[in-house]
Every structure is written in structure tokens, then in C-alpha cells.
Amino acid sequence: MKILIVEDEPAIVAFLKQGLEEEGFTVETASEGSTGLEMALTGTYASGCQWSGNMQGVHL
């Protein structure tokens, strides 16, 4: 299963990515909301998490 994480804090991305990969997920990341939105619209993901400053998760 593929998960999309959109987050601008590298430490948070690393923490989430490592944990999800250890559980067997494929993880892709974006550091900006606009990039994450483009990825979400063009990819197939089981879930998306977004906390980036330039776009709130509810908007994504």
C-alpha cells in the first residue's frame, strides 16, 4: 500500500516515513502543499497526511 506524506519539517517526515516503511508501506513525500496536491491528484495512495504551512490538510 502506498502512503503520501506532505510535511515541511524534515524530522517529522523522517519519523513518519521510517515507521510506515517498517510496517511494510511504500511512502512518498512532498514538502509543500501544492506539490503534495499534484501528487495526490496524479497518484494512487491509500492515505495522505498533510501539515505543511502553505496549505492546511483540510485544503489538500
GIJO-V804917 format. One record per run of one state. SS is the DSSP state (h for helix, s for strand, l for the rest). FROM is the first residue (numbers start at 0). TO is the last residue. If there is no record, write none. Layout:
ss=<SS/SS>
from=<FROM/FROM>
to=<TO/TO>
This chain:
ss=<l/s/l/h/l/s/l/h/l/s/l>
from=<0/1/6/9/22/25/30/32/42/46/50>
to=<0/5/8/21/24/29/31/41/45/49/59>
